[in-house]
């Protein structure tokens, strides 16, 4: 003997849940009408529908929503990779919090998960030679990529590339760039 159709059981379970929680519109959005919902109030009727061996409902995929959700998952993965890279390059807690909205505790946990040692104190100040070299690299990269100086995310990308190239902490580079922008030296 065949068993009850699992889709029927899932739909009935969801409809009963919606009805118990006063979500009449949600139950109706699945395709039930008032007469159907009234029948579900009787346990025997709900049991007949849930235990039916033939499927009395079907699934429709909303491809637009499905694609959007799948892209969201990719975006989250890319964001995690980006945050990890920025932390490895010496981004400060304040910088990560500003751009990605993470709390100090979340950032500390993220640092721990990727195996970064706990930071003690502030990063060192740039020497004059480092400052001149960084300025030269920054201005060349900003001109080449035509980055608007009010686009913080693009500026952060360049700062991360500079941190990789120079070995300087990202937070130091970010602060230097922001200082140059504030002074109008762009």
C-alpha positions as CSV (number, residue, x, y, z in Angstrom):
1,X,0.0,0.0,0.0
2,X,1.3,3.5,-0.8
3,X,1.9,6.1,1.8
4,X,0.4,9.5,2.1
5,X,1.8,12.0,-0.4
6,X,4.4,14.2,1.5
7,X,3.5,17.4,-0.4
8,X,-0.1,17.1,0.8
9,X,1.0,16.7,4.3
10,X,3.3,19.7,4.1
11,X,0.6,21.9,2.6
12,X,-2.0,20.9,5.2
13,X,0.6,21.4,8.1
14,X,1.4,24.9,6.7
15,X,-2.3,25.8,6.3
16,X,-3.2,24.6,9.8
17,X,-0.2,26.5,11.2
18,X,-1.4,29.7,9.4
19,X,-5.0,29.3,10.6
20,X,-3.9,28.7,14.2
21,X,-1.8,31.9,14.0
22,X,-4.5,34.0,12.4
23,X,-2.8,34.1,9.0
24,X,-5.9,33.6,6.9
25,X,-4.4,35.5,3.9
26,X,-1.4,33.2,3.8
27,X,-3.6,30.2,3.8
28,X,-5.7,31.7,1.0
29,X,-2.5,32.7,-1.0
30,X,-1.7,28.9,-1.2
31,X,-5.0,28.4,-3.1
32,X,-7.5,27.5,-0.4
33,X,-10.9,29.3,-0.5
34,X,-13.2,30.0,2.4
35,X,-15.0,26.6,2.0
36,X,-11.7,24.7,2.0
37,X,-10.5,26.6,5.1
38,X,-13.8,25.9,6.9
39,X,-13.3,22.2,6.2
40,X,-9.8,22.3,7.7
41,X,-11.3,23.3,11.0
42,X,-12.6,19.7,11.3
43,X,-9.8,17.3,12.3
44,X,-11.3,14.5,10.2
45,X,-11.3,16.5,7.1
46,X,-7.8,17.7,7.6
47,X,-6.7,14.1,8.2
48,X,-8.4,13.0,4.9
49,X,-6.4,15.6,3.0
50,X,-3.1,15.0,4.8
51,X,-3.3,11.3,4.4
52,X,-4.5,11.2,0.7
53,X,-2.3,8.9,-1.5
54,X,-2.8,11.1,-4.5
55,X,-1.4,14.6,-4.8
56,X,-4.1,17.3,-4.7
57,X,-1.7,20.2,-4.9
58,X,1.3,21.2,-7.0
59,X,4.4,23.3,-6.6
60,X,5.1,26.3,-8.7
61,X,8.6,27.8,-8.7
62,X,8.8,31.6,-8.8
63,X,12.0,31.7,-10.8
64,X,12.6,35.4,-10.2
65,X,12.5,35.0,-6.4
66,X,14.6,31.8,-6.6
67,X,17.3,33.5,-8.7
68,X,17.4,36.5,-6.3
69,X,17.8,34.2,-3.3
70,X,20.5,32.3,-5.0
71,X,22.4,35.5,-5.8
72,X,21.9,36.6,-2.2
73,X,23.7,33.5,-1.1
74,X,26.6,34.2,-3.5
75,X,26.7,37.8,-2.2
76,X,26.9,36.6,1.4
77,X,29.8,34.2,0.5
78,X,31.6,37.0,-1.3
79,X,31.1,39.3,1.7
80,X,32.6,36.8,4.1
81,X,35.6,36.3,1.9
82,X,36.0,40.1,1.6
83,X,35.8,40.6,5.4
84,X,38.3,37.8,6.0
85,X,40.7,39.4,3.5
86,X,40.4,42.9,5.0
87,X,41.0,41.5,8.5
88,X,44.1,39.6,7.4
89,X,45.3,42.9,5.8
90,X,45.0,44.7,9.1
91,X,41.6,46.4,9.0
92,X,40.5,47.8,12.3
93,X,37.4,46.8,14.1
94,X,35.9,50.3,13.5
95,X,36.6,49.9,9.7
96,X,34.9,46.5,9.4
97,X,32.0,47.7,11.6
98,X,31.5,50.8,9.4
99,X,31.4,48.9,6.1
100,X,29.7,45.7,7.1
101,X,27.8,46.5,10.2
102,X,29.4,43.8,12.4
103,X,29.6,44.3,16.1
104,X,32.9,44.3,18.0
105,X,32.2,40.8,19.3
106,X,31.4,39.5,15.8
107,X,34.7,40.9,14.5
108,X,36.6,39.4,17.4
109,X,35.1,36.0,16.7
110,X,35.8,36.4,13.0
111,X,39.5,37.2,13.8
112,X,39.6,34.1,16.0
113,X,38.0,31.8,13.4
114,X,40.5,32.8,10.8
115,X,43.4,32.4,13.2
116,X,44.5,36.0,13.6
117,X,46.3,36.9,16.8
118,X,44.7,39.4,19.2
119,X,45.9,42.9,18.4
120,X,47.5,44.9,21.1
121,X,47.4,48.7,20.8
122,X,47.4,50.8,17.8
123,X,49.2,50.3,14.5
124,X,52.4,52.3,14.1
125,X,52.3,55.7,12.3
126,X,53.7,55.9,8.8
127,X,57.3,57.1,8.3
128,X,57.8,60.0,5.9
129,X,59.2,57.6,3.3
130,X,56.2,55.2,3.7
131,X,53.8,58.2,3.5
132,X,55.4,59.5,0.2
133,X,55.4,56.0,-1.3
134,X,51.9,55.3,-0.3
135,X,50.7,58.7,-1.7
136,X,52.4,58.0,-5.0
137,X,50.8,54.5,-5.2
138,X,47.4,55.8,-4.1
139,X,47.2,58.7,-6.5
140,X,48.3,56.5,-9.4
141,X,45.7,53.7,-8.6
142,X,42.9,56.2,-8.0
143,X,43.6,57.9,-11.4
144,X,43.9,54.7,-13.2
145,X,40.7,53.2,-11.8
146,X,38.9,56.6,-11.9
147,X,37.5,56.2,-8.4
148,X,35.2,58.9,-7.2
149,X,36.6,60.0,-3.8
150,X,33.2,59.9,-2.2
151,X,32.8,56.1,-3.1
152,X,34.1,54.6,0.1
153,X,33.7,51.0,-1.0
154,X,35.8,51.5,-4.1
155,X,38.4,53.5,-2.0
156,X,38.5,50.6,0.4
157,X,39.2,48.2,-2.4
158,X,42.2,50.3,-3.5
159,X,43.4,50.6,0.1
160,X,43.2,46.8,0.5
161,X,45.2,46.3,-2.7
162,X,47.8,48.8,-1.4
163,X,48.0,47.0,1.9
164,X,48.7,43.7,0.0
165,X,51.4,45.4,-2.1
166,X,53.1,47.3,0.7
167,X,52.6,45.1,3.7
168,X,51.3,48.0,5.7
169,X,48.2,47.5,7.9
170,X,45.0,48.4,6.0
171,X,43.7,50.6,8.8
172,X,46.9,52.8,8.6
173,X,46.5,53.1,4.8
174,X,42.8,53.9,5.1
175,X,43.4,56.6,7.7
176,X,46.1,58.1,5.4
177,X,43.8,58.1,2.4
178,X,41.0,59.6,4.3
179,X,43.3,62.3,5.6
180,X,44.4,63.2,2.0
181,X,40.8,63.3,0.9
182,X,39.8,65.5,3.8
183,X,42.7,67.9,3.0
184,X,41.7,68.0,-0.7
185,X,45.0,66.4,-1.8
186,X,43.3,64.2,-4.4
